[in-house]
Amino acid sequence: MANDFGGGILRGQATATSTSNVELIAAQAAGVKTRITDIAITNDGATDTHVIIKDGTSEVFRYPAPANGGAIHPLQTPIEGTAATAINVALADALASGESVIVSATGYQHQP
């Protein structure tokens, strides 16, 4: 699906349970950046934590993920990733067994 920004619409979802990186949106082709415009977070566990949005392995944003809660974050300014680099998520704190945080994101490809 094309958009007015020169690329396709992107959607991704990741389930995180620990401080390890989980891919949210795969790396795009060489020279193509990912721009995230909306993020939704759901924490189904009893542990408060923070979701860390990463450009590859570098932290670019951090959102609270309260226990048994969630939030939707429409971004005024998109989070722009480095070309040909995955957008990953990790948690600031590992969760107990059986708990998880689900992160969904939408955005678009951008080729400057």
HUCORRA-V702316 format. One record per residue. N is the residue number from 0. RES is the residue in one letter. SS is DSSP state (H for helix, E for strand, - for the rest). OMEGA is omega in whole degrees, 0 to 359 (NA if undefined). Layout:
# HUCORRA-V702316
n: [N & N]
res: [RES & RES]
ss: [SS & SS]
omega: [OMEGA & OMEGA]
This chain:
# HUCORRA-V702316
n: [0 & 1 & 2 & 3 & 4 & 5 & 6 & 7 & 8 & 9 & 10 & 11 & 12 & 13 & 14 & 15 & 16 & 17 & 18 & 19 & 20 & 21 & 22 & 23 & 24 & 25 & 26 & 27 & 28 & 29 & 30 & 31 & 32 & 33 & 34 & 35 & 36 & 37 & 38 & 39 & 40 & 41 & 42 & 43 & 44 & 45 & 46 & 47 & 48 & 49 & 50 & 51 & 52 & 53 & 54 & 55 & 56 & 57 & 58 & 59 & 60 & 61 & 62 & 63 & 64 & 65 & 66 & 67 & 68 & 69 & 70 & 71 & 72 & 73 & 74 & 75 & 76 & 77 & 78 & 79 & 80 & 81 & 82 & 83 & 84 & 85 & 86 & 87 & 88 & 89 & 90 & 91 & 92 & 93 & 94 & 95 & 96 & 97 & 98 & 99 & 100 & 101 & 102 & 103 & 104 & 105 & 106 & 107 & 108 & 109 & 110 & 111]
res: [M & A & N & D & F & G & G & G & I & L & R & G & Q & A & T & A & T & S & T & S & N & V & E & L & I & A & A & Q & A & A & G & V & K & T & R & I & T & D & I & A & I & T & N & D & G & A & T & D & T & H & V & I & I & K & D & G & T & S & E & V & F & R & Y & P & A & P & A & N & G & G & A & I & H & P & L & Q & T & P & I & E & G & T & A & A & T & A & I & N & V & A & L & A & D & A & L & A & S & G & E & S & V & I & V & S & A & T & G & Y & Q & H & Q & P]
ss: [- & E & - & - & - & - & - & E & E & E & E & E & E & E & E & E & - & - & - & - & - & E & E & E & E & - & - & - & - & - & - & - & E & E & E & E & E & E & E & E & E & E & E & - & - & - & - & - & E & E & E & E & E & E & E & - & - & E & E & E & E & E & E & E & E & - & - & - & E & E & E & E & E & E & E & E & E & E & E & E & - & - & - & - & - & - & E & E & E & E & E & - & - & - & - & - & - & - & - & - & E & E & E & E & E & E & E & E & E & E & - & -]
omega: [180 & 177 & 181 & 184 & 174 & 181 & 182 & 175 & 181 & 175 & 177 & 176 & 180 & 174 & 183 & 178 & 186 & 179 & 178 & 178 & 173 & 182 & 176 & 176 & 183 & 175 & 177 & 180 & 178 & 178 & 182 & 180 & 173 & 174 & 180 & 181 & 181 & 178 & 174 & 183 & 175 & 177 & 183 & 184 & 181 & 182 & 172 & 177 & 173 & 174 & 179 & 176 & 185 & 169 & 189 & 178 & 182 & 179 & 177 & 181 & 179 & 181 & 174 & 176 & 183 & 180 & 178 & 182 & 179 & 180 & 173 & 183 & 172 & 187 & 175 & 177 & 182 & 170 & 182 & 177 & 175 & 179 & 176 & 181 & 180 & 169 & 183 & 173 & 174 & 177 & 177 & 181 & 176 & 180 & 176 & 179 & 179 & 177 & 176 & 173 & 178 & 179 & 176 & 180 & 171 & 180 & 181 & 175 & 177 & 176 & 182 & NA]
